[in-house]
């Protein structure tokens, strides 16, 4: 057996009373792709932050190439040959690729000589690792897939032999993700070691050699990928069997509930974010909107929910115009006529983290007679309703008095979903329903959305998770650069076709 590129022995990390990493031990073999998976809060990112020097372990040992390697700063990690590509890129948009790569390692007081040497080295790295990108391009002008290549080039330029990637496909089209996997396979062939943090089991099975599963801060399994399955990994992550597929009966859509015609949305800087968008959503169907993040889906959803003004077009709800000539009702007005909205960012628009769960349960509905006892809110009624919703949506812990900040991300999301869905709306607008949510909670949320659809409700779903869109939706609309580039039925929809549309190509039906 060859020496491991990286080995962790009995790593422990505490944040106050929270034991984030519990005696974590595993090895990463040199020249392999090693996956790390686990629910949110399982300790994956904390662990990799320790390896990269953002945090220091409270106990345990890190070994690089079978030798103890104290890492107290990212500079220590880089010196040890460890590089990291973060989920949110660490790039300066107004710098060129070359300038971004050498930033911090310019090569001496004379910048010109350092730039010339860097250009030569980057040419070599691009050839050796199939990481072609125009090094004189402004980073802000590059598509997201090429920006990711720049981050990988940065790490390789600094001498990385071990490359950590944190959720690297979250902002990529399927084609870009496939290209990334080819790059990673090439890095492996060249002797580099790759550590892949992802929540996507399909990617683990497709690209990794070995996988470490974490749960509640501890390692529960280290297995060769070839010896396991998606179902086994999901069960290890959650501690119980998880249904990975969405079961639903054929769709029987009814009357049009929402009709959008020629909708335009312009932001505060005068940039057109939604461009002449038209579509319908019928009762008893889920219409999914797919697209790489930042292509107008968020602005569309906020406009439909009354959170953002429109600059043109019309919105018709149940046969009546609710927005035309730039005017739309407030979120309160829209709730009163049977619309509900689960916002994309639960912290920014769905909860007040310092409020108790029972207070968050009535946000937006606080003027309902059920919660008003004269001059003051009826706290007992609020607590009763919150307890009922927590039980129905399996919120843990079931404590109406606990502040929203005291719940995990998945349980915060359940609080928001319960508040909106329990109102029995005719139309549910839902954005990123499982963002930052554990696999067990994903199963629950998906089942609830299907139940709502089967009850004859109209659901408009926005998600950057293509698997989620394809599993839940009856029809799929694809957005690119603020406009609709295509629409397909879920039956017979192909990931490759949708991926091309997400990249801006109009594909004939």
Rosetta blueprint (number, residue, H / E / L):
1 X L
2 X L
3 X L
4 X E
5 X E
6 X E
7 X E
8 X E
9 X E
10 X E
11 X E
12 X E
13 X E
14 X E
15 X E
16 X L
17 X L
18 X E
19 X E
20 X E
21 X E
22 X E
23 X E
24 X E
25 X E
26 X E
27 X E
28 X E
29 X E
30 X L
31 X L
32 X L
33 X E
34 X E
35 X E
36 X E
37 X E
38 X E
39 X L
40 X L
41 X L
42 X L
43 X L
44 X H
45 X H
46 X H
47 X H
48 X H
49 X H
50 X H
51 X H
52 X L
53 X L
54 X L
55 X L
56 X L
57 X L
58 X L
59 X E
60 X E
61 X E
62 X E
63 X E
64 X E
65 X L
66 X L
67 X E
68 X E
69 X L
70 X L
71 X L
72 X L
73 X L
74 X H
75 X H
76 X H
77 X H
78 X H
79 X H
80 X L
81 X L
82 X E
83 X E
84 X E
85 X E
86 X L
87 X L
88 X L
89 X L
90 X L
91 X L
92 X L
93 X L
94 X L
95 X L
96 X E
97 X H
98 X H
99 X H
100 X H
101 X H
102 X H
103 X L
104 X L
105 X L
106 X L
107 X L
108 X L
109 X L
110 X L
111 X H
112 X H
113 X H
114 X H
115 X H
116 X H
117 X H
118 X H
119 X H
120 X H
121 X H
122 X H
123 X H
124 X H
125 X H
126 X H
127 X H
128 X H
129 X H
130 X L
131 X L
132 X L
133 X L
134 X L
135 X L
136 X L
137 X L
138 X E
139 X H
140 X H
141 X H
142 X L
143 X L
144 X H
145 X H
146 X H
147 X H
148 X H
149 X H
150 X H
151 X H
152 X H
153 X H
154 X H
155 X H
156 X H
157 X H
158 X L
159 X L
160 X L
161 X L
162 X E
163 X E
164 X E
165 X E
166 X E
167 X L
168 X L
169 X L
170 X L
171 X L
172 X L
173 X L
174 X H
175 X H
176 X H
177 X H
178 X H
179 X H
180 X H
181 X H
182 X H
183 X H
184 X H
185 X H
186 X H
187 X H
188 X H
189 X H
190 X L
191 X L
192 X L
193 X E
194 X E
195 X E
196 X E
197 X E
198 X L
199 X L
200 X L
201 X H
202 X H
203 X H
204 X H
205 X H
206 X H
207 X H
208 X L
209 X L
210 X E
211 X E
212 X E
213 X E
214 X E
215 X E
216 X L
217 X L
218 X E
219 X E
220 X E
221 X E
222 X E
223 X E
224 X E
225 X H
226 X H
227 X H
228 X L
229 X L
230 X H
231 X H
232 X H
233 X H
234 X H
235 X H
236 X H
237 X H
238 X H
239 X L
240 X L
241 X L
242 X L
243 X L
244 X L
245 X L
246 X L
247 X L
248 X L
249 X L
250 X L
251 X L
252 X L
253 X L
254 X L
255 X L
256 X E
257 X E
258 X E
259 X E
260 X E
261 X E
262 X E
263 X E
264 X E
265 X E
266 X E
267 X L
268 X L
269 X L
270 X L
271 X L
272 X E
273 X E
274 X E
275 X E
276 X E
277 X E
278 X E
279 X E
280 X E
281 X E
282 X E
283 X L
284 X L
285 X E
286 X E
287 X E
288 X E
289 X E
290 X E
291 X L
292 X L
293 X L
294 X L
295 X L
296 X L
297 X H
298 X H
299 X H
300 X H
301 X H
302 X H
303 X H
304 X H
305 X L
306 X L
307 X L
308 X L
309 X L
310 X L
311 X L
312 X E
313 X E
314 X E
315 X E
316 X E
317 X E
318 X L
319 X L
320 X E
321 X E
322 X E
323 X E
324 X E
325 X L
326 X L
327 X E
328 X E
329 X L
330 X L
331 X H
332 X H
333 X H
334 X H
335 X H
336 X H
337 X L
338 X L
339 X E
340 X E
341 X E
342 X E
343 X L
344 X L
345 X L
346 X H
347 X H
348 X H
349 X H
350 X H
351 X L
352 X L
353 X L
354 X L
355 X L
356 X E
357 X H
358 X H
359 X H
360 X H
361 X H
362 X L
363 X L
364 X L
365 X L
366 X L
367 X L
368 X L
369 X H
370 X H
371 X H
372 X E
373 X E
374 X L
375 X L
376 X E
377 X E
378 X L
379 X H
380 X H
381 X H
382 X H
383 X H
384 X H
385 X H
386 X H
387 X H
388 X H
389 X H
390 X H
391 X H
392 X H
393 X L
394 X L
395 X L
396 X L
397 X L
398 X L
399 X L
400 X L
401 X L
402 X L
403 X E
404 X H
405 X H
406 X H
407 X L
408 X L
409 X H
410 X H
411 X H
412 X H
413 X H
414 X H
415 X H
416 X H
417 X H
418 X H
419 X H
420 X H
421 X H
422 X L
423 X L
424 X L
425 X L
426 X L
427 X E
428 X E
429 X E
430 X E
431 X E
432 X L
433 X L
434 X L
435 X L
436 X L
437 X L
438 X L
439 X H
440 X H
441 X H
442 X H
443 X H
444 X H
445 X H
446 X H
447 X H
448 X H
449 X H
450 X H
451 X H
452 X H
453 X H
454 X H
455 X L
456 X L
457 X L
458 X E
459 X E
460 X E
461 X E
462 X E
463 X L
464 X L
465 X L
466 X H
467 X H
468 X H
469 X H
470 X H
471 X H
472 X H
473 X L
474 X L
475 X E
476 X E
477 X E
478 X E
479 X E
480 X E
481 X L
482 X L
483 X E
484 X E
485 X E
486 X E
487 X E
488 X E
489 X E
490 X L
491 X L
492 X L
493 X L
494 X L
495 X H
496 X H
497 X H
498 X H
499 X H
500 X H
501 X H
502 X H
503 X L
504 X L
505 X L
506 X L
507 X L
508 X L
509 X L
